[in-house]
Amino acid sequence: MTRRAPGGGVAAPAGEPGAETRDSGERPPARERGDPEAGVTRRQFLIGGGVLVAAAAALGVAGRRSWRVRDGWYRLTGAYGEPGTPPPSYQVTYKRGTLPSKYLAGPAAYDIGFTQDAAPAGATPNPAGTPVLICLPGRNRTPHDVLEGGLHFGDYAADAIVKRGVTPFAVAAVQASDTYWHRRAAGDDAMAMLFEEFIPLLRAEHGLSGPVAIMGWSMGGYGALRAAELHPREFCAVCGVSAALWRSYDDGVGDAFDSAADYAANDVFADAAALNGLPVRIDCGRQDPFYEADKAFAEALPQPPAGGFSPGGHNDDFWSRVAPGEIDWLGGYLSRTAP
């Protein structure tokens, strides 16, 4: 058992865009108009500005074909909006471990944050037992990255408990493998690990016997939605954040699915009706590469989901901005005594 030390910066994790560099506000001295000795003349400045505008326009057009170019363009223009405010650092108790799994080629790493340890004295526990929010990381991210590292989701949860009176609950992140949370031809079955091994571990070994909610980011967002479709009675709520969704196998799924048949067998759009009656939240930035698919999924649900779409990208800046609202929303369902 370890305790998180206060402080620490936010690093850009592998597989995600790097941290945004912000302008210091300083400007070079003004130049004398029309004086060649002063440097750039007014005419040169206007011509140069026109070149920059044309280049920026060209960058925007090219960006339709290139995510890296689009990401740079959105950062340059401020289209992503402001990042979220980092939470304070709380004395959350973390337990880290690995779960040997018969469903995976290797063990599943996990990290459990007992955010209720930061709760003020007299906070009312859930009479049904300690609730738990299961968090599924994005690709190339670890449970530590989600709860303690770049996203600091454990602190966001503790902040809601301490400052906004959310009923205490635990957060538990697990990383099975980057195999998109379904059975693969190579043999891994991360979804079976989640239900047959990890959730029983939380209950039997860590005393998390209360209501269960699930959420995830990117690949993990797909996983959370798929898990809720397969076992809707297991959860009291589900939240998909910038979920890595494709509306068809031909939309460029990469290595997320083995074949068209594999996609069809694990298609969240086809099984959206299974979420009827289960509280669903969808959050995605409008500049996110998965925006159109996430919006289509939200429209395919039996009932309108919570959350929504706002300026933002596929990065911690957006995810940290929507985190407080997600925590409050999920915490409301976790405070109940039954799904």
C-alpha positions as a Markdown table, in Angstrom:
| # | Residue | x | y | z |
|---|---|---|---|---|
| 1 | Met | 0.0 | 0.0 | 0.0 |
| 2 | Thr | 1.3 | 3.4 | -0.9 |
| 3 | Arg | 0.2 | 6.9 | -0.6 |
| 4 | Arg | 0.5 | 9.5 | -3.2 |
| 5 | Ala | 2.9 | 12.3 | -2.5 |
| 6 | Pro | 1.5 | 15.9 | -3.1 |
| 7 | Gly | 2.6 | 17.8 | -6.1 |
| 8 | Gly | 4.0 | 16.5 | -9.4 |
| 9 | Gly | 3.6 | 17.7 | -13.0 |
| 10 | Val | 1.5 | 16.5 | -15.8 |
| 11 | Ala | 3.4 | 14.6 | -18.5 |
| 12 | Ala | 2.2 | 13.8 | -22.0 |
| 13 | Pro | 1.8 | 10.0 | -22.1 |
| 14 | Ala | 2.9 | 7.8 | -24.9 |
| 15 | Gly | 0.5 | 7.6 | -27.8 |
| 16 | Glu | -1.2 | 11.0 | -27.1 |
| 17 | Pro | -0.4 | 14.5 | -28.3 |
| 18 | Gly | 2.2 | 16.3 | -26.3 |
| 19 | Ala | 1.5 | 19.1 | -23.8 |
| 20 | Glu | 0.5 | 22.4 | -25.3 |
| 21 | Thr | 3.1 | 25.1 | -25.2 |
| 22 | Arg | 1.5 | 28.4 | -24.2 |
| 23 | Asp | 2.6 | 31.9 | -25.2 |
| 24 | Ser | 4.3 | 33.9 | -22.5 |
| 25 | Gly | 2.6 | 37.1 | -23.7 |
| 26 | Glu | 5.9 | 38.8 | -24.6 |
| 27 | Arg | 6.1 | 40.6 | -27.9 |
| 28 | Pro | 9.2 | 42.0 | -29.9 |
| 29 | Pro | 9.6 | 45.8 | -29.9 |
| 30 | Ala | 7.4 | 47.7 | -32.4 |
| 31 | Arg | 9.2 | 48.6 | -35.6 |
| 32 | Glu | 9.4 | 52.1 | -37.1 |
| 33 | Arg | 7.0 | 52.3 | -40.0 |
| 34 | Gly | 8.9 | 52.4 | -43.4 |
| 35 | Asp | 12.4 | 52.6 | -41.9 |
| 36 | Pro | 14.6 | 49.9 | -43.6 |
| 37 | Glu | 17.1 | 50.1 | -40.7 |
| 38 | Ala | 14.4 | 49.2 | -38.2 |
| 39 | Gly | 13.9 | 45.7 | -39.6 |
| 40 | Val | 10.6 | 44.6 | -41.1 |
| 41 | Thr | 8.6 | 47.4 | -42.8 |
| 42 | Arg | 4.9 | 47.8 | -42.7 |
| 43 | Arg | 4.6 | 46.6 | -46.3 |
| 44 | Gln | 6.8 | 43.6 | -45.6 |
| 45 | Phe | 4.7 | 42.8 | -42.5 |
| 46 | Leu | 1.5 | 42.9 | -44.4 |
| 47 | Ile | 2.9 | 40.7 | -47.2 |
| 48 | Gly | 4.3 | 38.3 | -44.7 |
| 49 | Gly | 1.0 | 38.2 | -42.9 |
| 50 | Gly | -0.8 | 37.3 | -46.1 |
| 51 | Val | 1.7 | 34.5 | -46.7 |
| 52 | Leu | 1.0 | 33.2 | -43.2 |
| 53 | Val | -2.8 | 33.3 | -43.7 |
| 54 | Ala | -2.5 | 31.4 | -47.0 |
| 55 | Ala | -0.2 | 28.9 | -45.4 |
| 56 | Ala | -2.6 | 28.5 | -42.5 |
| 57 | Ala | -5.5 | 27.9 | -44.9 |
| 58 | Ala | -3.5 | 25.3 | -46.8 |
| 59 | Leu | -2.7 | 23.7 | -43.5 |
| 60 | Gly | -6.3 | 23.5 | -42.6 |
| 61 | Val | -7.2 | 21.8 | -46.0 |
| 62 | Ala | -4.3 | 19.3 | -45.7 |
| 63 | Gly | -5.4 | 18.6 | -42.1 |
| 64 | Arg | -8.5 | 16.9 | -43.4 |
| 65 | Arg | -6.3 | 14.1 | -44.5 |
| 66 | Ser | -3.8 | 14.1 | -41.6 |
| 67 | Trp | -4.5 | 13.8 | -37.9 |
| 68 | Arg | -1.1 | 15.2 | -37.0 |
| 69 | Val | -1.6 | 18.2 | -39.1 |
| 70 | Arg | -5.1 | 18.8 | -37.8 |
| 71 | Asp | -3.9 | 18.5 | -34.2 |
| 72 | Gly | -1.3 | 21.1 | -34.9 |
| 73 | Trp | -3.8 | 23.3 | -36.6 |
| 74 | Tyr | -6.3 | 23.1 | -33.8 |
| 75 | Arg | -3.7 | 23.9 | -31.2 |
| 76 | Leu | -2.4 | 26.9 | -33.3 |
| 77 | Thr | -5.9 | 28.3 | -33.7 |
| 78 | Gly | -7.1 | 27.6 | -30.2 |
| 79 | Ala | -10.0 | 25.4 | -31.5 |
| 80 | Tyr | -9.5 | 22.9 | -28.7 |
| 81 | Gly | -10.5 | 25.4 | -26.0 |
| 82 | Glu | -9.0 | 25.8 | -22.6 |
| 83 | Pro | -7.7 | 22.7 | -20.7 |
| 84 | Gly | -9.4 | 21.7 | -17.5 |
| 85 | Thr | -8.2 | 23.0 | -14.1 |
| 86 | Pro | -5.9 | 20.4 | -12.4 |
| 87 | Pro | -7.4 | 19.1 | -9.1 |
| 88 | Pro | -5.6 | 19.5 | -5.8 |
| 89 | Ser | -3.4 | 16.7 | -4.7 |
| 90 | Tyr | -5.1 | 14.5 | -2.1 |
| 91 | Gln | -3.9 | 11.8 | 0.2 |
| 92 | Val | -5.5 | 9.0 | -1.7 |
| 93 | Thr | -4.5 | 5.5 | -0.8 |
| 94 | Tyr | -3.5 | 3.4 | -3.8 |
| 95 | Lys | -3.0 | -0.4 | -4.1 |
| 96 | Arg | -1.2 | -1.6 | -7.2 |
| 97 | Gly | -0.9 | -5.1 | -8.5 |
| 98 | Thr | -1.0 | -7.6 | -11.3 |
| 99 | Leu | -3.6 | -10.1 | -11.9 |
| 100 | Pro | -2.6 | -13.5 | -13.4 |
| 101 | Ser | -5.1 | -14.3 | -16.1 |
| 102 | Lys | -6.1 | -17.4 | -18.0 |
| 103 | Tyr | -7.6 | -15.1 | -20.7 |
| 104 | Leu | -4.4 | -13.1 | -21.5 |
| 105 | Ala | -0.9 | -13.8 | -22.7 |
| 106 | Gly | 0.4 | -12.0 | -19.6 |
| 107 | Pro | -0.9 | -10.6 | -16.3 |
| 108 | Ala | -3.2 | -7.6 | -16.1 |
| 109 | Ala | -1.9 | -4.6 | -14.3 |
| 110 | Tyr | -4.3 | -2.7 | -12.0 |
| 111 | Asp | -4.3 | 0.3 | -9.7 |
| 112 | Ile | -7.0 | 0.9 | -7.1 |
| 113 | Gly | -7.5 | 4.3 | -5.6 |
| 114 | Phe | -9.4 | 4.4 | -2.3 |
| 115 | Thr | -10.5 | 8.0 | -2.7 |
| 116 | Gln | -12.9 | 7.6 | 0.3 |
| 117 | Asp | -9.8 | 7.9 | 2.5 |
| 118 | Ala | -9.7 | 11.6 | 1.6 |
| 119 | Ala | -13.4 | 12.0 | 2.6 |
| 120 | Pro | -14.1 | 14.5 | 5.4 |
| 121 | Ala | -15.0 | 13.0 | 8.8 |
| 122 | Gly | -18.6 | 12.1 | 9.0 |
| 123 | Ala | -19.1 | 11.4 | 5.3 |
| 124 | Thr | -21.9 | 8.9 | 4.9 |
| 125 | Pro | -20.9 | 5.6 | 3.3 |
| 126 | Asn | -23.1 | 3.7 | 1.0 |
| 127 | Pro | -25.1 | 1.2 | 3.1 |
| 128 | Ala | -24.8 | -1.4 | 0.3 |
| 129 | Gly | -21.0 | -1.5 | 0.5 |
| 130 | Thr | -18.2 | 0.6 | -1.0 |
| 131 | Pro | -19.0 | 1.4 | -4.6 |
| 132 | Val | -16.3 | 1.3 | -7.3 |
| 133 | Leu | -15.8 | 3.1 | -10.6 |
| 134 | Ile | -13.9 | 0.9 | -13.0 |
| 135 | Cys | -11.7 | 2.8 | -15.4 |
| 136 | Leu | -10.5 | 1.4 | -18.7 |
| 137 | Pro | -7.4 | 3.3 | -20.0 |
| 138 | Gly | -6.7 | 4.3 | -23.6 |
| 139 | Arg | -4.2 | 2.6 | -25.8 |
| 140 | Asn | -0.6 | 2.8 | -24.6 |
| 141 | Arg | -1.8 | 4.0 | -21.2 |
| 142 | Thr | -1.4 | 2.3 | -17.8 |
| 143 | Pro | -3.7 | 2.3 | -14.8 |
| 144 | His | -1.1 | 4.5 | -13.1 |
| 145 | Asp | -1.3 | 7.0 | -15.9 |
| 146 | Val | -5.0 | 7.3 | -15.5 |
| 147 | Leu | -5.4 | 7.4 | -11.7 |
| 148 | Glu | -2.1 | 8.9 | -10.5 |
| 149 | Gly | -0.2 | 10.2 | -13.5 |
| 150 | Gly | -1.1 | 12.4 | -16.5 |
| 151 | Leu | -4.9 | 12.5 | -15.9 |
| 152 | His | -4.9 | 12.4 | -12.0 |
| 153 | Phe | -8.4 | 10.9 | -12.1 |
| 154 | Gly | -8.0 | 9.7 | -8.5 |
| 155 | Asp | -7.6 | 13.3 | -7.4 |
| 156 | Tyr | -10.6 | 14.4 | -9.5 |
| 157 | Ala | -12.7 | 11.8 | -7.7 |
| 158 | Ala | -11.4 | 12.8 | -4.3 |
| 159 | Asp | -12.1 | 16.4 | -5.0 |
| 160 | Ala | -15.7 | 15.6 | -5.7 |
| 161 | Ile | -16.0 | 13.7 | -2.5 |
| 162 | Val | -14.3 | 16.4 | -0.4 |
| 163 | Lys | -15.7 | 19.6 | -2.0 |
| 164 | Arg | -19.1 | 18.6 | -3.5 |
| 165 | Gly | -20.3 | 15.9 | -1.1 |
| 166 | Val | -20.3 | 13.0 | -3.5 |
| 167 | Thr | -20.8 | 9.7 | -1.7 |
| 168 | Pro | -17.3 | 8.1 | -1.2 |
| 169 | Phe | -16.3 | 5.4 | -3.7 |
| 170 | Ala | -13.2 | 3.7 | -5.0 |
| 171 | Val | -11.7 | 4.0 | -8.5 |
| 172 | Ala | -10.1 | 1.0 | -10.1 |
| 173 | Ala | -8.2 | 1.0 | -13.4 |
| 174 | Val | -7.1 | -2.1 | -15.2 |
| 175 | Gln | -5.0 | -2.6 | -18.3 |
| 176 | Ala | -5.5 | -6.0 | -19.9 |
| 177 | Ser | -3.7 | -5.5 | -23.2 |
| 178 | Asp | -4.1 | -3.1 | -26.1 |
| 179 | Thr | -6.5 | -5.6 | -27.8 |
| 180 | Tyr | -9.7 | -3.5 | -27.8 |
| 181 | Trp | -11.7 | -5.4 | -25.2 |
| 182 | His | -12.9 | -8.4 | -27.1 |
| 183 | Arg | -11.7 | -11.9 | -27.9 |
| 184 | Arg | -9.0 | -11.8 | -30.5 |
| 185 | Ala | -7.8 | -14.4 | -33.0 |
| 186 | Ala | -4.4 | -14.4 | -31.2 |
| 187 | Gly | -6.1 | -15.7 | -28.1 |
| 188 | Asp | -6.5 | -12.7 | -25.7 |
| 189 | Asp | -9.9 | -12.0 | -24.3 |
| 190 | Ala | -9.7 | -8.9 | -22.2 |
| 191 | Met | -13.5 | -8.7 | -21.7 |
| 192 | Ala | -13.6 | -12.2 | -20.2 |
| 193 | Met | -10.7 | -11.1 | -17.9 |
| 194 | Leu | -12.8 | -8.1 | -16.8 |
| 195 | Phe | -15.9 | -10.0 | -15.8 |
| 196 | Glu | -14.5 | -13.4 | -14.8 |
| 197 | Glu | -11.4 | -12.2 | -12.9 |
| 198 | Phe | -11.0 | -8.5 | -12.2 |
| 199 | Ile | -14.5 | -7.6 | -10.9 |
| 200 | Pro | -14.5 | -10.7 | -8.6 |
| 201 | Leu | -11.0 | -9.6 | -7.4 |
| 202 | Leu | -12.4 | -6.2 | -6.5 |
| 203 | Arg | -15.2 | -7.7 | -4.5 |
| 204 | Ala | -13.4 | -10.6 | -2.8 |
| 205 | Glu | -10.0 | -9.2 | -2.1 |
| 206 | His | -10.6 | -5.4 | -1.8 |
| 207 | Gly | -14.1 | -5.3 | -0.2 |
| 208 | Leu | -15.7 | -3.3 | -3.0 |
| 209 | Ser | -19.1 | -4.9 | -2.7 |
| 210 | Gly | -21.3 | -1.9 | -3.6 |
| 211 | Pro | -22.6 | -0.6 | -6.9 |
| 212 | Val | -20.3 | -0.7 | -9.9 |
| 213 | Ala | -20.0 | 1.9 | -12.7 |
| 214 | Ile | -17.7 | 1.8 | -15.6 |
| 215 | Met | -16.0 | 4.3 | -17.9 |
| 216 | Gly | -13.1 | 4.5 | -20.3 |
| 217 | Trp | -11.2 | 6.8 | -22.6 |
| 218 | Ser | -10.5 | 6.1 | -26.3 |
| 219 | Met | -10.0 | 2.4 | -26.6 |
| 220 | Gly | -11.2 | 2.1 | -23.1 |
| 221 | Gly | -14.3 | 4.1 | -24.0 |
| 222 | Tyr | -15.2 | 1.5 | -26.5 |
| 223 | Gly | -14.5 | -1.2 | -23.9 |
| 224 | Ala | -16.7 | 0.4 | -21.3 |
| 225 | Leu | -19.6 | 0.8 | -23.7 |
| 226 | Arg | -19.2 | -2.8 | -25.0 |
| 227 | Ala | -19.0 | -4.2 | -21.4 |
| 228 | Ala | -22.2 | -2.4 | -20.5 |
| 229 | Glu | -24.0 | -3.8 | -23.6 |
| 230 | Leu | -22.9 | -7.3 | -22.8 |
| 231 | His | -23.8 | -7.1 | -19.0 |
| 232 | Pro | -26.1 | -4.1 | -18.5 |
| 233 | Arg | -27.3 | -5.4 | -15.1 |
| 234 | Glu | -23.7 | -5.4 | -13.8 |
| 235 | Phe | -23.4 | -1.6 | -13.8 |
| 236 | Cys | -25.4 | 1.3 | -12.4 |
| 237 | Ala | -24.0 | 3.7 | -15.1 |
| 238 | Val | -21.5 | 3.8 | -18.0 |
| 239 | Cys | -19.5 | 6.7 | -19.5 |
| 240 | Gly | -17.6 | 6.6 | -22.8 |
| 241 | Val | -15.1 | 9.4 | -23.2 |
| 242 | Ser | -13.7 | 10.1 | -26.7 |
| 243 | Ala | -14.6 | 6.4 | -27.4 |
| 244 | Ala | -12.6 | 4.8 | -30.2 |
| 245 | Leu | -15.6 | 3.9 | -32.4 |
| 246 | Trp | -16.0 | 3.1 | -36.1 |
| 247 | Arg | -19.3 | 3.0 | -37.9 |
| 248 | Ser | -18.2 | 0.2 | -40.1 |
| 249 | Tyr | -15.2 | -2.1 | -40.6 |
| 250 | Asp | -14.3 | -0.1 | -43.8 |
| 251 | Asp | -13.9 | 3.1 | -41.8 |
| 252 | Gly | -10.2 | 2.3 | -41.1 |
| 253 | Val | -10.3 | 0.3 | -37.9 |
| 254 | Gly | -6.5 | -0.6 | -38.0 |
| 255 | Asp | -5.7 | -3.4 | -35.7 |
| 256 | Ala | -8.7 | -3.0 | -33.5 |
| 257 | Phe | -10.5 | -5.9 | -35.1 |
| 258 | Asp | -9.2 | -9.0 | -36.9 |
| 259 | Ser | -11.7 | -9.0 | -39.7 |
| 260 | Ala | -15.1 | -7.8 | -40.9 |
| 261 | Ala | -16.6 | -10.7 | -39.1 |
| 262 | Asp | -14.8 | -9.8 | -35.9 |
| 263 | Tyr | -16.1 | -6.2 | -36.2 |
| 264 | Ala | -19.7 | -7.4 | -36.7 |
| 265 | Ala | -19.5 | -9.7 | -33.7 |
| 266 | Asn | -18.4 | -6.8 | -31.5 |
| 267 | Asp | -20.2 | -3.9 | -33.1 |
| 268 | Val | -21.4 | -1.4 | -30.4 |
| 269 | Phe | -23.8 | 0.2 | -32.8 |
| 270 | Ala | -25.6 | -3.0 | -33.6 |
| 271 | Asp | -26.1 | -3.7 | -29.9 |
| 272 | Ala | -26.9 | -0.2 | -28.7 |
| 273 | Ala | -30.5 | -1.3 | -27.7 |
| 274 | Ala | -29.0 | -3.4 | -24.9 |
| 275 | Leu | -28.3 | -0.1 | -23.1 |
| 276 | Asn | -32.0 | 0.7 | -22.8 |
| 277 | Gly | -32.7 | 1.8 | -19.2 |
| 278 | Leu | -29.1 | 2.0 | -18.2 |
| 279 | Pro | -27.8 | 5.6 | -17.6 |
| 280 | Val | -25.3 | 6.4 | -20.4 |
| 281 | Arg | -22.9 | 9.4 | -20.7 |
| 282 | Ile | -21.0 | 10.2 | -23.9 |
| 283 | Asp | -18.3 | 13.0 | -23.9 |
| 284 | Cys | -16.3 | 13.8 | -27.0 |
| 285 | Gly | -14.5 | 16.9 | -28.4 |
| 286 | Arg | -15.7 | 18.3 | -31.7 |
| 287 | Gln | -12.1 | 18.2 | -33.0 |
| 288 | Asp | -11.6 | 14.6 | -31.9 |
| 289 | Pro | -11.0 | 12.1 | -34.8 |
| 290 | Phe | -13.8 | 10.0 | -33.3 |
| 291 | Tyr | -16.3 | 12.8 | -33.0 |
| 292 | Glu | -18.6 | 11.8 | -35.9 |
| 293 | Ala | -18.7 | 8.2 | -34.8 |
| 294 | Asp | -19.4 | 9.1 | -31.1 |
| 295 | Lys | -22.1 | 11.5 | -32.2 |
| 296 | Ala | -23.7 | 8.8 | -34.3 |
| 297 | Phe | -23.6 | 6.3 | -31.4 |
| 298 | Ala | -25.2 | 8.8 | -29.1 |
| 299 | Glu | -28.0 | 9.3 | -31.6 |
| 300 | Ala | -28.4 | 5.5 | -31.9 |
| 301 | Leu | -29.0 | 5.0 | -28.2 |
| 302 | Pro | -32.5 | 4.1 | -27.0 |
| 303 | Gln | -32.6 | 7.3 | -24.8 |
| 304 | Pro | -30.5 | 10.5 | -25.1 |
| 305 | Pro | -27.3 | 10.2 | -23.2 |
| 306 | Ala | -25.9 | 12.6 | -20.6 |
| 307 | Gly | -22.7 | 14.5 | -21.4 |
| 308 | Gly | -22.3 | 16.0 | -24.8 |
| 309 | Phe | -20.0 | 17.5 | -27.4 |
| 310 | Ser | -17.9 | 20.6 | -27.0 |
| 311 | Pro | -14.6 | 22.0 | -28.4 |
| 312 | Gly | -11.7 | 19.7 | -27.6 |
| 313 | Gly | -9.4 | 17.0 | -28.9 |
| 314 | His | -8.2 | 13.5 | -28.1 |
| 315 | Asn | -6.1 | 14.6 | -25.2 |
| 316 | Asp | -5.8 | 15.3 | -21.5 |
| 317 | Asp | -6.7 | 18.9 | -22.0 |
| 318 | Phe | -10.2 | 17.9 | -23.0 |
| 319 | Trp | -10.5 | 14.9 | -20.7 |
| 320 | Ser | -9.5 | 16.9 | -17.6 |
| 321 | Arg | -12.1 | 19.6 | -18.5 |
| 322 | Val | -15.0 | 17.1 | -18.6 |
| 323 | Ala | -13.7 | 15.0 | -15.7 |
| 324 | Pro | -15.5 | 16.9 | -12.8 |
| 325 | Gly | -18.9 | 16.7 | -14.6 |
| 326 | Glu | -18.3 | 13.0 | -15.2 |
| 327 | Ile | -17.4 | 12.3 | -11.6 |
| 328 | Asp | -20.4 | 14.1 | -10.3 |
| 329 | Trp | -22.7 | 12.3 | -12.7 |
| 330 | Leu | -21.3 | 8.9 | -12.0 |
| 331 | Gly | -21.1 | 9.6 | -8.3 |
| 332 | Gly | -24.8 | 10.2 | -8.3 |
| 333 | Tyr | -25.5 | 6.7 | -9.5 |
| 334 | Leu | -22.8 | 5.1 | -7.3 |
| 335 | Ser | -24.5 | 6.6 | -4.2 |
| 336 | Arg | -27.5 | 4.4 | -4.8 |
| 337 | Thr | -27.9 | 1.1 | -3.1 |
| 338 | Ala | -28.5 | -1.0 | -6.2 |
| 339 | Pro | -28.1 | -0.7 | -10.0 |
